[in-house]
Amino acid sequence: MSLLDTRVPAVLLRTDRNPFHHGTLGAVRSLGRAGVEVHLVADSAGSPVHRSRYVHRMHAPPPPGASADEILAVLRRVAGQVGRPAVLIPLDDATAIAAGRLRDDLSPSYLLPAMPATLSERVADKAELAAVCASADVPHPLTLVPDSPRQAAEDARRLGLPLVAKWSRPWLLPAGSGLRSTQVVHTAQQARALHARTAEAGSPLLLQAFLPPGEDRDWFFHGYADRSGTVRAGGPGRKQLSWPRGAGLTAVGHWTPNAEVRTLAERVTGGLGYRGVFDLDFRRCGSTGRYHLLDFNPRPGAQFRLFADSAGLDVVRALHLDLTGRPLPDGQPMAGRSFVVENYAPFAALRTAPGGRELAWYARDDRVPGWAMWALWARHVSGRLRQRLGTAVPVPAPRPAPRAAAPSLTDNEKASS
């Protein structure tokens, strides 16, 4: 018998079009294995995720950069198709922010944690996070917000080079702009040039003191703050390998006890009155040993399945249990467990794992997404290689059809375009 209330479906929401978002597959499998009907609102037609046996139904998502009204319209359409109240689980920052603001409009079709409507937006905003850390007495790298390109160059010299440049609201970055949410800046001129693109980026540029990466310095904490504010499920993890190296997502992570990281996580979420799933990124300063909070993501992190305890509880299941009024089991932490993203760390996926391991894509009970991932990854890598070698053959654009012969779009096609 499932611990979860299988009468209540789950709706997973994502506008990010990354076909290799393994966190989405993790959420689909976690809930599907527990018997929950899983509806996926995401552009996953080209992703291995839609091949999972645990996806009950795919729904056309809002477009990237969708307004709150557009997201609300899509969710109302999906609610009509689901036919009964469902737990809503945003899987990227943009949808988490929208869901927070729309909570009253989405009720009673969707179940969401009760917290201030703008709190998700506040913690996801990199500029706001600096103030949050200061009020909670949580270490955070020195951060400056220049008001002009000239000031950006001066602040870069003041902070010292290299430094980290971040856009305050990365979910607003336009697709195809070439702008990255975070990058290391090595010259004052680079900082000046980035600031000149502020209008294009859609949010202020932040310059932040650089904390060098190193062994045992990158940590994360995943958790679920229940209706009382108590942090349940999840735990602290150590990033052993990232992609790209030193500054990217977790390719290999280990569940590693760390009382200090846990204390900082509980301090910041408790001080904010945060409720729901969260994913925090920390970096330990090599000179002081202090853990600095770098990012607060108000939704499940991609590697959340690392923290599945002895009772099978993870942060996504904790959310479903809490919102449906069911008790959360007290499982034991599985310290030493590892999580490996095979396409970023293939050799790590082949090594033995004495403490237990979960792979991001392959699973014995759900093999097809893993096979599909490798086929897609091979095409992705070969395409990137051809681009770098300059051997890619340009494909001429198709000639437009005569206006009289152009068919009109159906309502479904309009919604998914």
C-alpha positions, 0 to 999 in steps of 0.5 A: 500500500502506498504512503501517498494518497494516490487519489490525488494526481500530480501536475509537473510544470516546466517552461525551460526547454532543456531536453536533458533536464533529468530532475523532471524524470526524477520527479516523474519516477518518484511519484509514479512509482508510488502510484500517483497519476503524473501529468507533465506540462513541459516541452518534452517531445524531444526529451527522453522524459516523455518516454517514461512509463510513469508519465500518465499524460503530456500537456502542452506547456506555456512558452518560455518567457510566458506571462503569469496570465499565460501560465494561468490559462494553461494551468486552468486548461490542464485542470479541466483535463485532469478533472480533480484537485492535483498537487502542483510541482513547478520544476524551474524558477520561472514557474515556481515564481508564477505559481507563488503569485497565482496561488489564490487563482489556482485554488482549489484546482491545485494544492500549493504550500502556503507562504507569501506570494512573492517569496519564491521570487525574492529568494530566486532573485540574486540581488535580493538573496544578498539581503536575505543572507545579511538579515539571516546572518548567513555568509554570502560573497561580497556583492555589488550592483553597478549602475553603469558600465563605467561603474561596473569596471570600477567595481570589478577593480575594487572586488579584485579579479577574477570575479563572478558576474550574475544577472539578478533574474536569470529566468528573464534572459532571452533565448538565443542571446548568448547571455549566461546566468553566471560567468567568471569575469577576468577583466574590468572591460568584460564587466563593462561590456556585460553591463552594457547589455543590461536592457537586453538581459532584463535585470540588473548585473551583479558583481560578486567576489570570487570564491575559488573552487576546490576539493570539498568546497561545493555543497548543496542542501535539498529539503522540504519545509512543511506546513509548520516550517520544519525542514523534512526530507532531503539533506546535505550533499557534497558535489564531487564532480560538476559539469562544466567543471568547477562551476556547473551542475552536479554530475556526481554528488554524495549524501554527506552529513554536515551539521553546519550546512544543515544549520544554515539551511534551517536558519535561512528558511526559518527566518523567511517563513519559507514553505515547500521544496527548496534547493540551496547551493553553498561554497566553502571559503578556502581561507575562512572555512565558512560556507557561503550561500550562493543560490536559493532555488525555490523548487526541487533541484535536479539531483533531489533523488540523491536524498531518498531515505530508508523509508523512500521519502524524498522532497517531492514525495514529502510535498505530496504527503504534506499537501494531502494531509498525510504524515511523513515517515521518519526514515533514516538518512542514507549517508554515503549514497551517490547520484550520477548523471551518466551523460556528464560522468559516464565513468563514474556511472560504471564504478562500484558504489558501496554506499548505494547509487542512483543514476539520473537516466537509467532505471531497471523499472523504466529503461526506455528514457535511459536508452533514448537519452544516449541516442539524443546525447550522441546527436547533441555531441556530434552536432557540437563537434561539427560546429567547432570543426566548422564542418556543419553543412548549412541547411537552406531555409524552406521557401514559404508556402503561398498564402492561399495554401497555408493552413490555419492553426488549430487551437491545440497548435496555437497553444503549443507554438 
